[in-house]
Amino acid sequence: MTRRYALYWLPAPGSRLEAFGRAVLGIDTVSGDAVAHPAGLRDLAAVTAGARVYGFHATLKAPLRLAAGTTEADLVAAARDLATAHPPVAVGPLAVAALGPFLALVPESPPPGLALLAAECVAALDRFRAPLTEAERAKRRLDRLGPRGRALLDRWGYPYVFEAFRFHMTLTDALPEAERGDWRARLTEAYAAAGPGPLVIDAVCLLRQDGSEPFRLLTRLPFENTRDDAQEGTQEGTQEGTLG
């Protein structure tokens, strides 16, 4: 059985953002329990089947198989070291947007520190990544990647890193173009009703997948570097770090 790991950002437990994501995808990423879709959005089940496998998250280090000679404990320790050294990142408000055929929550104005955090996660954990198999590489649909995308894929195991990174929390599977506008309006309304405030990232999460099962939380790793300049930049958003 293939086992994979990923470093994600997940909303804080019990937060309004977590509740929104659970309801949209119809699953609790931590427990794996099914969650009822909200009233008026029962038909979400038909357009979220793929997204449910990964849960409501933002990718910081894409799923990987462990490299030879490394262990889960080693990976957890390295991720914990990364979190311990990192200050919170004030991201600000999120909005529902189209990313190609998918809908996702994205920052309205991504701060530079967000891309830097993702780059640090990619580089710091890459020694634990087993090389891509030919089958894994082919799944990335190489015909749709330019030369730079293929180079990033070959070097880092994922094409959407560094300058190609975009923080997003997937809300749907691929949608026909004619349906995207309606779904975007409905999800925007539901997000506004959920009431999450500006986002602050103050932890990362390591998840594990066994075979084709959905990813499940292995450990949440709070950021511990609360230096004064980071606190000043995120003071207002610290509550949303707790609420979601």
C-alpha positions as CSV (number, residue, x, y, z in Angstrom):
1,M,0.0,0.0,0.0
2,T,1.3,3.4,-1.0
3,R,1.6,6.0,1.8
4,R,1.9,9.7,1.1
5,Y,2.4,12.8,3.2
6,A,1.6,16.4,2.6
7,L,2.1,19.7,4.4
8,Y,-1.0,21.8,4.4
9,W,-2.5,24.7,6.1
10,L,-5.8,23.8,7.7
11,P,-8.2,26.1,9.5
12,A,-8.1,26.1,13.3
13,P,-10.4,23.5,14.9
14,G,-13.8,24.9,15.7
15,S,-13.3,28.0,13.6
16,R,-15.9,29.5,11.3
17,L,-13.6,28.8,8.3
18,E,-13.3,25.2,9.2
19,A,-17.0,24.8,9.5
20,F,-17.5,26.4,6.1
21,G,-15.0,24.1,4.4
22,R,-16.4,21.0,6.1
23,A,-19.9,21.9,4.9
24,V,-18.9,22.7,1.4
25,L,-16.8,19.5,0.8
26,G,-19.1,17.3,3.0
27,I,-16.2,15.8,5.0
28,D,-14.2,16.6,8.2
29,T,-10.5,16.5,7.2
30,V,-9.4,15.7,10.7
31,S,-11.9,12.9,11.6
32,G,-12.9,11.7,8.1
33,D,-16.6,11.9,9.2
34,A,-19.2,12.9,6.6
35,V,-20.7,16.3,7.1
36,A,-24.1,17.5,5.7
37,H,-23.9,20.1,3.0
38,P,-25.7,23.4,4.0
39,A,-29.3,24.0,3.1
40,G,-29.5,25.4,-0.4
41,L,-26.2,23.7,-1.4
42,R,-27.2,20.0,-1.3
43,D,-26.2,19.6,-4.9
44,L,-22.5,20.3,-3.9
45,A,-22.0,16.5,-3.5
46,A,-22.0,16.2,-7.3
47,V,-19.1,18.7,-7.8
48,T,-16.9,18.0,-4.8
49,A,-16.1,14.3,-5.0
50,G,-12.4,14.8,-6.0
51,A,-11.8,17.6,-3.6
52,R,-13.1,15.5,-0.7
53,V,-10.1,13.2,-1.0
54,Y,-7.7,16.0,-0.1
55,G,-10.0,17.8,2.3
56,F,-10.4,21.6,2.9
57,H,-6.8,22.8,2.9
58,A,-4.2,25.0,1.2
59,T,-1.1,23.1,-0.1
60,L,2.3,24.2,1.2
61,K,4.3,21.0,0.3
62,A,2.5,18.8,-2.2
63,P,1.9,15.1,-1.5
64,L,5.0,12.9,-1.5
65,R,6.2,9.4,-0.8
66,L,9.0,9.1,1.7
67,A,12.5,8.8,0.2
68,A,14.6,5.8,1.0
69,G,16.3,6.0,4.4
70,T,13.8,8.5,5.8
71,T,11.0,7.9,8.3
72,E,7.7,9.4,9.3
73,A,9.3,10.5,12.6
74,D,12.1,12.3,10.6
75,L,9.5,14.1,8.5
76,V,7.5,15.2,11.6
77,A,10.6,16.4,13.3
78,A,11.7,18.5,10.3
79,A,8.2,20.0,9.9
80,R,8.2,20.8,13.6
81,D,11.5,22.6,13.3
82,L,10.2,24.6,10.4
83,A,7.1,25.6,12.4
84,T,9.0,26.5,15.5
85,A,11.2,28.9,13.6
86,H,8.4,30.7,11.7
87,P,6.4,33.8,12.7
88,P,2.7,34.1,11.9
89,V,1.8,35.3,8.4
90,A,-1.1,37.8,8.0
91,V,-2.9,36.9,4.8
92,G,-6.0,39.1,5.0
93,P,-9.4,38.6,3.6
94,L,-10.2,35.6,1.3
95,A,-12.7,35.5,-1.6
96,V,-14.2,32.8,-3.9
97,A,-12.5,32.9,-7.3
98,A,-12.1,30.7,-10.4
99,L,-8.8,29.0,-10.9
100,G,-9.2,27.6,-14.4
101,P,-12.2,25.3,-14.2
102,F,-12.1,25.0,-10.4
103,L,-13.5,27.3,-7.7
104,A,-11.4,28.1,-4.6
105,L,-10.9,30.5,-1.8
106,V,-7.9,32.8,-2.5
107,P,-6.4,35.8,-0.8
108,E,-7.7,39.2,-2.0
109,S,-4.2,40.6,-1.8
110,P,-1.6,37.9,-1.1
111,P,1.3,39.3,1.0
112,P,4.9,38.5,0.0
113,G,5.4,36.5,3.2
114,L,2.8,33.9,2.0
115,A,4.9,32.9,-1.0
116,L,8.0,32.9,1.1
117,L,6.4,30.5,3.6
118,A,5.4,28.1,0.8
119,A,8.9,28.3,-0.7
120,E,10.4,27.5,2.7
121,C,8.1,24.5,3.1
122,V,9.0,23.2,-0.3
123,A,12.7,23.5,0.1
124,A,12.9,22.4,3.8
125,L,11.0,19.1,3.3
126,D,12.3,18.1,-0.2
127,R,14.9,15.7,1.1
128,F,12.1,13.5,2.3
129,R,10.5,13.3,-1.1
130,A,11.0,10.1,-3.2
131,P,11.6,10.8,-6.9
132,L,8.5,10.8,-9.1
133,T,7.7,7.6,-10.9
134,E,6.9,7.9,-14.6
135,A,3.2,7.3,-13.8
136,E,3.2,10.1,-11.3
137,R,4.9,12.4,-13.7
138,A,2.5,11.6,-16.5
139,K,-0.5,12.4,-14.2
140,R,0.6,16.1,-14.3
141,R,-0.5,16.3,-18.0
142,L,2.9,17.4,-19.3
143,D,1.3,18.7,-22.5
144,R,-0.2,21.5,-20.4
145,L,3.0,22.5,-18.7
146,G,5.5,24.9,-20.3
147,P,9.2,24.3,-20.1
148,R,9.5,26.0,-16.7
149,G,6.6,24.0,-15.3
150,R,8.2,20.8,-16.4
151,A,11.5,21.9,-14.9
152,L,9.8,22.6,-11.6
153,L,8.0,19.3,-11.7
154,D,11.3,17.4,-12.3
155,R,13.2,19.3,-9.6
156,W,10.6,19.6,-6.9
157,G,8.0,16.9,-7.7
158,Y,5.3,19.5,-8.3
159,P,4.9,22.3,-11.0
160,Y,3.1,24.9,-8.9
161,V,5.9,26.0,-6.6
162,F,8.0,29.2,-6.1
163,E,6.9,31.8,-8.8
164,A,4.0,29.4,-9.9
165,F,2.6,29.1,-6.3
166,R,-0.8,30.4,-5.6
167,F,-2.4,30.0,-2.2
168,H,-5.8,28.5,-2.6
169,M,-8.4,26.3,-0.8
170,T,-10.2,24.2,-3.4
171,L,-14.0,24.3,-3.1
172,T,-15.1,22.3,-6.2
173,D,-14.0,19.8,-8.8
174,A,-13.6,21.0,-12.4
175,L,-16.8,22.7,-13.5
176,P,-18.2,23.3,-17.0
177,E,-17.7,26.9,-18.0
178,A,-21.5,27.5,-18.1
179,E,-21.9,26.5,-14.5
180,R,-19.0,28.4,-12.9
181,G,-20.7,31.8,-12.6
182,D,-23.7,30.4,-10.7
183,W,-21.6,28.2,-8.4
184,R,-19.3,31.2,-7.7
185,A,-22.2,33.4,-6.7
186,R,-23.8,30.7,-4.5
187,L,-20.5,29.9,-2.7
188,T,-19.7,33.6,-2.3
189,E,-23.0,34.1,-0.6
190,A,-22.4,31.0,1.7
191,Y,-18.9,32.2,2.6
192,A,-20.2,35.7,3.5
193,A,-22.9,34.1,5.7
194,A,-20.3,31.9,7.4
195,G,-18.5,35.1,8.5
196,P,-14.8,34.2,8.7
197,G,-12.6,37.2,9.2
198,P,-9.1,38.0,7.8
199,L,-6.8,35.0,7.7
200,V,-3.6,34.6,9.8
201,I,-1.5,31.5,9.3
202,D,-0.1,30.5,12.7
203,A,0.4,26.8,12.2
204,V,1.0,24.1,9.5
205,C,-0.4,20.6,9.4
206,L,1.2,17.3,8.3
207,L,-1.3,14.9,6.8
208,R,-1.0,11.2,5.8
209,Q,-2.8,9.2,3.1
210,D,-2.9,5.4,3.0
211,G,-3.6,4.0,-0.5
212,S,-6.5,5.8,-2.1
213,E,-8.1,6.8,1.3
214,P,-8.6,10.5,2.0
215,F,-5.8,12.5,3.6
216,R,-6.0,12.6,7.4
217,L,-4.4,14.9,9.9
218,L,-1.2,13.5,11.5
219,T,-0.2,16.5,13.5
220,R,-0.8,20.2,13.8
221,L,2.4,22.3,14.3
222,P,1.9,25.8,15.7
223,F,4.3,28.5,14.8
224,E,6.3,29.5,17.8
225,N,8.4,32.4,16.6
226,T,6.3,35.3,17.8
227,R,8.9,38.0,17.4
228,D,7.7,41.6,17.9
229,D,7.5,42.6,14.3
230,A,5.4,39.5,13.4
231,Q,3.1,40.3,16.3
232,E,2.6,43.9,15.3
233,G,1.8,42.8,11.7
234,T,-0.8,40.2,12.8
235,Q,-2.2,41.6,16.1
236,E,-5.6,42.3,14.6
237,G,-5.7,39.0,12.8
238,T,-4.6,36.8,15.7
239,Q,-8.2,36.3,16.7
240,E,-9.0,34.9,13.2
241,G,-6.0,32.6,13.6
242,T,-8.1,31.1,16.4
243,L,-11.5,31.5,14.8
244,G,-10.3,30.5,11.3
